[in-house]
């Protein structure tokens, strides 16, 4: 089951994308099993940002003015400054809305905890999705969610973003936007590293909505309930509503052509080293029946023994499922639930047990402990890889695999 680790900072150049907590991706996790536990809004890929924004600009940071400062905190305790700021953005180009040379963005800062806009450096090229603020609230603009609506973009990537936004603007001009054109646009987004997460995440939400509706239909049939054969996907219940603009009927994923599916698979296969932002794309293509998929995932799993950043247990689970092997599935599940650190007590724990000479260097002891943990983890990974390669080549049967001598695990 995916967690927040899959949504590590996405736009960390140098302003980092806000970490998306598990609650924020509740919809995207089939079947909506995670309860909302934090105040962050749901992830907003490029298409939704376009729909929900009044103005989209590329700009550089200008002067920031402190409008006012309030002291906040419980009575009788130390008060903390809460600052209301106004930052000028020097507009280079306007991709949506009326062009202006300068726009002013209202934002806040608690104590000295800077937001993404305050953290941006002079000279950074920003892609900013703005919403107009009412005159009653001071006018100007605000950014609905800075983690998604403000991106520091290198010049090479800015060309990609600009082209994709211009294409989307043309599609959205129609009274009833062509859904097939939107799907093609999402595939093009996924093919480009700069916009890969935007396209894949949008398609993934459609994929999950489609699966939800299909499983609901299957459940009704099992219970003897009548299912209306309309040929359309039933909309996800209102209790799971996401921000307006998401494909809550799963139409996009069903409109994918075989050629587009192959392009999505190629987009994955061309990623040299997976990271958490690639999770939506993996989820979309993992069920494709293509002989290139398992070898690729195994190659990525090997990278996890060399400091790769993608959670290995998820790759293991997919590989085991693709190979249809219960023994590999058991190994993947065991790896997922194993705390390798428990096998090697920390210096404090060992000292309490009388196992460590107090004169030993704590730093050296901890370094040796971390190396031992990594070796144990990598041994388990390598064992899985070796068996998976054997199963994939037909050299090992599930029974032989289950009876094979596995390395010691905690």
HELIX and SHEET records of a PDB file:
HELIX    1   1 UNK A    4  UNK A    7  5                                   4    
HELIX    2   2 UNK A   22  UNK A   25  5                                   4    
HELIX    3   3 UNK A   46  UNK A   52  1                                   7    
HELIX    4   4 UNK A  116  UNK A  119  1                                   4    
HELIX    5   5 UNK A  135  UNK A  137  5                                   3    
HELIX    6   6 UNK A  146  UNK A  149  1                                   4    
HELIX    7   7 UNK A  155  UNK A  172  1                                  18    
HELIX    8   8 UNK A  179  UNK A  191  1                                  13    
HELIX    9   9 UNK A  193  UNK A  195  5                                   3    
HELIX   10  10 UNK A  196  UNK A  222  1                                  27    
HELIX   11  11 UNK A  238  UNK A  240  5                                   3    
HELIX   12  12 UNK A  251  UNK A  255  1                                   5    
HELIX   13  13 UNK A  258  UNK A  269  1                                  12    
HELIX   14  14 UNK A  276  UNK A  278  5                                   3    
HELIX   15  15 UNK A  279  UNK A  285  1                                   7    
HELIX   16  16 UNK A  292  UNK A  303  1                                  12    
HELIX   17  17 UNK A  304  UNK A  306  5                                   3    
HELIX   18  18 UNK A  312  UNK A  323  1                                  12    
HELIX   19  19 UNK A  326  UNK A  336  1                                  11    
HELIX   20  20 UNK A  340  UNK A  343  5                                   4    
HELIX   21  21 UNK A  347  UNK A  352  1                                   6    
HELIX   22  22 UNK A  362  UNK A  393  1                                  32    
HELIX   23  23 UNK A  398  UNK A  403  1                                   6    
SHEET    1   A 5 UNK A 102  UNK A 110  0                                        
SHEET    2   A 5 UNK A  80  UNK A  96 -1                                        
SHEET    3   A 5 UNK A  55  UNK A  72 -1                                        
SHEET    4   A 5 UNK A 126  UNK A 132 -1                                        
SHEET    5   A 5 UNK A 141  UNK A 142 -1                                        
SHEET    1   B 5 UNK A 102  UNK A 110  0                                        
SHEET    2   B 5 UNK A  80  UNK A  96 -1                                        
SHEET    3   B 5 UNK A  55  UNK A  72 -1                                        
SHEET    4   B 5 UNK A 126  UNK A 132 -1                                        
SHEET    5   B 5 UNK A 150  UNK A 152 -1                                        
END                                                                             
